[in-house]
Amino acid sequence: MINLLQVRDLCVEVDGQEILHSIDLTIPDGEVHALLEPNGSGKTTLMMALIDYPGHETTRGQVLFDGQDVTDLDITERARLGIGVTQQRPPTIAGVKLRQILHYVVAHAPQRAQTIDQLVRAFQMEPFLERDINAVPGLRALHPEARMSHEASVGKIAPEQVAYPQSRGMEEREAIPLIIRGFLDADVEGLSPELDVRIAEIAELAGHGEE
């Protein structure tokens, strides 16, 4: 089985301080893994290091993505390969319902459609099918000692992710930077305008390449 991601003996520094030390991680293609650790343990630092986000210096180790050594590639080159990080709260897509997306995904897989329908009924998720995409309730901890967080994920942009915007009349070279730009949305208070411009450039290069 081909490994989608391999991290070998990875050490990462932020502002001159080592945050990650000798990290090893292997994720086979087709699998989804969750990293569950206390706040401050380095989960986000690892995600940022995997995309070579500015300020996260890899001092030792190797990162392989889909069999290719990407350790020395910058954030733009990794984005071209399909490496992206999803934001914690994706924007709502008004008018596009979850039910529509599910119908599109299972249009040619009746057995899978039946399984999904059974799961929806079993877990009483019918009301969520009529929500706009990503319009999910926020999580709130009621216990004073409870701490909740939502981490990022990294992965390859699959053809089916591009297929939906293409079905709406968008060309592939337009769809890919749109997806990347969504992943790299940096609408965060305190970030410099220069960083916003750089992120927009990366999104465009991911889909169009350098002229």
ChimeraX attribute file (.defattr): number of C-alpha atoms within 10 A of each C-alpha:
attribute: neighborCount
match mode: 1-to-1
recipient: residues
	/A:1	6
	/A:2	10
	/A:3	15
	/A:4	18
	/A:5	22
	/A:6	18
	/A:7	19
	/A:8	16
	/A:9	14
	/A:10	20
	/A:11	20
	/A:12	24
	/A:13	18
	/A:14	15
	/A:15	9
	/A:16	10
	/A:17	9
	/A:18	14
	/A:19	17
	/A:20	20
	/A:21	15
	/A:22	12
	/A:23	15
	/A:24	14
	/A:25	11
	/A:26	13
	/A:27	16
	/A:28	14
	/A:29	14
	/A:30	9
	/A:31	8
	/A:32	9
	/A:33	9
	/A:34	8
	/A:35	10
	/A:36	9
	/A:37	9
	/A:38	11
	/A:39	11
	/A:40	9
	/A:41	12
	/A:42	15
	/A:43	19
	/A:44	15
	/A:45	17
	/A:46	21
	/A:47	18
	/A:48	22
	/A:49	24
	/A:50	25
	/A:51	22
	/A:52	22
	/A:53	14
	/A:54	12
	/A:55	13
	/A:56	21
	/A:57	18
	/A:58	20
	/A:59	13
	/A:60	15
	/A:61	16
	/A:62	18
	/A:63	22
	/A:64	17
	/A:65	21
	/A:66	17
	/A:67	12
	/A:68	12
	/A:69	13
	/A:70	19
	/A:71	20
	/A:72	12
	/A:73	13
	/A:74	13
	/A:75	21
	/A:76	21
	/A:77	18
	/A:78	20
	/A:79	25
	/A:80	21
	/A:81	16
	/A:82	19
	/A:83	21
	/A:84	26
	/A:85	22
	/A:86	18
	/A:87	16
	/A:88	12
	/A:89	12
	/A:90	14
	/A:91	12
	/A:92	13
	/A:93	12
	/A:94	11
	/A:95	11
	/A:96	14
	/A:97	17
	/A:98	17
	/A:99	17
	/A:100	14
	/A:101	14
	/A:102	14
	/A:103	12
	/A:104	13
	/A:105	15
	/A:106	14
	/A:107	11
	/A:108	10
	/A:109	11
	/A:110	10
	/A:111	10
	/A:112	13
	/A:113	16
	/A:114	12
	/A:115	10
	/A:116	14
	/A:117	14
	/A:118	12
	/A:119	13
	/A:120	15
	/A:121	10
	/A:122	10
	/A:123	8
	/A:124	10
	/A:125	12
	/A:126	14
	/A:127	9
	/A:128	15
	/A:129	15
	/A:130	15
	/A:131	18
	/A:132	17
	/A:133	20
	/A:134	15
	/A:135	17
	/A:136	12
	/A:137	6
	/A:138	6
	/A:139	9
	/A:140	10
	/A:141	9
	/A:142	8
	/A:143	7
	/A:144	6
	/A:145	6
	/A:146	8
	/A:147	11
	/A:148	10
	/A:149	9
	/A:150	9
	/A:151	15
	/A:152	18
	/A:153	20
	/A:154	17
	/A:155	18
	/A:156	16
	/A:157	17
	/A:158	9
	/A:159	10
	/A:160	10
	/A:161	12
	/A:162	19
	/A:163	16
	/A:164	15
	/A:165	17
	/A:166	16
	/A:167	9
	/A:168	8
	/A:169	9
	/A:170	14
	/A:171	13
	/A:172	16
	/A:173	16
	/A:174	15
	/A:175	19
	/A:176	27
	/A:177	22
	/A:178	19
	/A:179	20
	/A:180	26
	/A:181	20
	/A:182	17
	/A:183	20
	/A:184	18
	/A:185	17
	/A:186	15
	/A:187	8
	/A:188	8
	/A:189	6
	/A:190	6
	/A:191	10
	/A:192	10
	/A:193	9
	/A:194	9
	/A:195	12
	/A:196	15
	/A:197	10
	/A:198	12
	/A:199	19
	/A:200	19
	/A:201	14
	/A:202	22
	/A:203	24
	/A:204	22
	/A:205	20
	/A:206	26
	/A:207	20
	/A:208	15
	/A:209	13
	/A:210	7
	/A:211	4
